[in-house]
Amino acid sequence: MANYFLAIESATKMCSVALYDSASLLDKIEEGGDYSHAEKLAPFVNEILKNNGLTTADLSAIGVSSGPGSYTGLRIGLSLAKGICFASELPLISIDTLKGMAKGAIDEQKDPNAFYIPMIDARRMEVYSAVYDGQLNALQEAEATVVEENSFAGLLEKQQVYFFGDGAAKCQDVIDHPNASFLDQDYISAGFWGDLIEQKFLKQEFEDLAYYEPFYLKEFKAGKPKSLL
């Protein structure tokens, strides 16, 4: 019996919906450019299911972006995911936004010895970021950081570092190092989550539908990166 997973990404301006058969991507619909989650996410879900001859009754679980990111976007995505889960009695699986981005970059760059730093735009020179190695192990969990000239200097002295996400572009003129690579693709997409959702599904790592809330990082104060970075 197939396990179909629906994935919803709404942490940034990107509206992204993906459909999986276990970890294999079947289809995705996404559009960026503005914060239009309220108008587009639900139609995208209906469209992707219809295009693949499925209904919510055929799904095994819903994966949803857990943040950090846009307060409004995250709440809209979670509300939609919870509504589907309640109506169809499906488990809810949360996917860390930055980890999902790192998974996409690692899979496509295929550089196991590099560091991967996903960045989500916050404001001015502030970003939400995390640090992963080439095996998707978190070396630094999500935090709000003001990017400066010496940000991540410790990592850059060791080996190649890939920066990506909608917050990386504004850092490109600030971080100047031969080991710094800024990727054109931001990897903000539900289309990279297949393995992450399936792993949590098999372990039954589900969220409480009544009480689960996104991780906004609102309580974090922007600060300089730790000395080891």
C-alpha positions in Angstrom: 0.0 0.0 0.0 1.4 3.4 -1.0 2.1 6.1 1.5 1.2 9.4 0.0 2.5 12.5 1.7 1.4 16.1 1.1 3.9 18.8 1.9 3.2 22.5 2.5 5.9 25.2 2.6 4.8 28.7 3.6 7.7 30.2 5.7 8.7 32.8 3.1 7.2 34.5 0.1 7.2 31.1 -1.6 4.0 29.2 -1.8 5.0 25.5 -2.3 3.0 22.3 -2.3 4.5 18.9 -3.1 3.1 15.4 -3.3 5.1 12.3 -2.5 4.8 8.5 -2.8 6.9 7.6 0.2 10.1 9.6 -0.4 9.6 9.9 -4.1 8.4 13.2 -5.5 5.3 12.8 -7.6 4.5 16.5 -8.3 4.8 20.0 -7.0 3.2 23.3 -7.5 4.8 26.5 -6.3 4.9 30.2 -6.9 7.0 33.0 -5.2 7.2 36.7 -5.4 4.8 37.9 -2.7 3.0 36.8 0.4 -0.1 35.3 -1.2 -0.4 32.1 0.9 -4.0 32.8 1.9 -5.1 33.0 -1.7 -2.9 30.3 -3.3 -2.1 27.5 -0.8 -5.5 25.8 -0.6 -6.1 25.9 -4.4 -2.6 24.5 -4.9 -3.5 21.6 -2.7 -6.7 20.9 -4.5 -5.0 21.1 -7.9 -2.1 18.8 -7.0 -4.4 16.2 -5.6 -6.8 16.4 -8.6 -3.9 16.3 -11.1 -2.7 13.0 -9.6 -6.1 11.4 -9.1 -6.1 11.5 -5.4 -8.2 12.9 -2.5 -7.2 13.8 1.0 -8.6 10.3 2.0 -5.7 8.7 0.1 -3.0 10.6 2.1 -1.0 9.0 4.9 0.3 12.3 6.5 0.7 16.0 6.0 4.1 17.6 6.2 4.2 21.4 7.0 7.0 23.9 7.4 7.7 24.6 11.1 9.7 27.8 10.7 11.5 29.9 11.2 10.1 32.5 8.8 7.1 34.7 8.2 4.7 34.7 11.1 1.7 35.1 8.9 2.9 32.6 6.3 3.6 29.9 8.8 0.3 30.3 10.5 -1.6 30.1 7.2 0.3 27.0 6.2 -0.2 25.3 9.6 -3.9 26.2 9.7 -4.4 24.6 6.3 -2.4 21.5 7.2 -4.3 21.1 10.5 -7.6 21.5 8.8 -6.8 18.7 6.4 -5.5 16.5 9.2 -8.6 17.0 11.4 -11.0 16.4 8.5 -9.2 13.3 7.2 -7.8 12.0 10.5 -4.2 12.3 9.3 -1.0 12.7 11.3 0.8 16.1 11.1 4.6 16.1 10.5 6.6 19.3 11.0 9.7 20.0 8.9 12.3 22.5 10.0 12.4 25.1 7.2 16.2 25.5 7.3 16.8 21.8 7.5 14.5 21.3 4.5 16.5 23.9 2.6 19.8 22.2 3.6 18.5 18.8 2.4 17.9 20.2 -1.0 21.3 21.9 -1.3 23.2 18.9 0.0 21.4 16.5 -2.4 22.1 18.7 -5.4 25.7 20.0 -4.6 26.9 16.5 -3.6 29.8 17.9 -1.6 30.0 15.9 1.6 32.9 17.8 3.0 31.4 21.2 2.8 29.4 23.2 5.3 25.8 24.3 4.3 24.3 27.5 5.7 20.6 28.2 4.7 19.5 31.8 5.3 16.0 33.2 5.5 15.6 37.0 5.1 14.5 38.7 8.3 15.2 42.5 8.1 18.1 44.8 7.2 21.2 42.6 7.6 19.5 40.1 9.9 18.9 36.5 8.8 17.5 33.3 10.3 20.3 30.7 9.7 21.6 27.3 10.8 24.8 25.4 10.0 24.8 21.8 8.6 27.6 19.5 7.6 27.4 17.4 4.4 25.5 14.6 6.2 22.7 17.0 7.3 23.9 17.0 10.9 23.1 20.4 12.6 26.3 22.0 13.8 24.4 25.1 14.8 20.6 25.2 15.4 18.4 28.0 14.0 19.2 31.5 15.3 18.7 35.1 14.3 22.0 36.7 13.3 23.1 40.0 12.0 25.6 39.2 9.3 28.9 41.1 9.5 32.2 40.9 7.7 33.6 38.2 10.0 30.5 36.1 10.3 31.2 32.4 10.0 34.9 33.1 9.7 35.8 30.0 11.6 34.0 27.7 9.2 35.3 29.5 6.2 38.9 29.0 7.3 38.3 25.2 7.4 36.6 24.3 4.1 34.0 25.2 1.5 30.8 26.9 2.8 27.7 27.1 0.7 25.3 30.0 1.5 21.8 29.9 0.1 18.2 31.0 0.7 16.4 34.3 0.3 18.6 35.9 2.9 21.9 34.9 1.3 22.0 37.4 -1.5 22.2 40.4 0.8 25.2 38.8 2.6 27.2 38.3 -0.6 28.8 41.7 -0.5 29.6 41.4 3.2 31.1 37.9 3.4 34.2 37.9 1.2 36.2 34.7 1.4 37.6 32.3 -1.2 35.7 29.4 0.5 32.4 31.2 0.4 30.0 30.1 -2.4 26.6 31.7 -2.8 24.2 29.4 -4.6 21.7 30.8 -7.2 18.9 28.5 -6.0 17.4 29.3 -2.6 16.1 25.7 -2.0 12.9 27.1 -0.3 10.6 24.4 -1.5 8.4 21.5 -0.3 10.0 19.6 -3.1 13.0 18.6 -1.1 11.3 17.0 1.9 10.5 13.5 0.8 13.1 11.7 2.9 12.5 13.9 5.9 8.8 13.3 6.0 9.1 9.5 5.4 11.7 9.2 8.2 9.4 11.0 10.7 6.4 9.0 9.5 8.1 5.6 10.0 9.2 6.7 13.5 5.7 8.1 14.2 7.1 11.5 15.1 3.8 13.3 14.8 2.7 16.7 16.2 -0.2 17.3 18.5 -2.9 18.8 16.3 -4.5 20.7 19.2 -1.4 22.4 20.6 1.4 22.5 17.9 2.6 25.9 16.9 5.3 27.0 14.4 8.8 28.0 15.5 8.8 31.7 14.9 12.2 32.6 16.5 10.5 35.8 17.6 11.9 35.5 21.1 15.5 35.4 19.8 17.5 38.6 19.7 19.8 39.1 16.8 23.4 38.7 17.8 26.9 38.1 16.4 27.6 34.4 15.5 29.4 32.3 18.0 33.2 32.4 18.0 33.5 28.9 16.6 31.8 30.1 13.4 
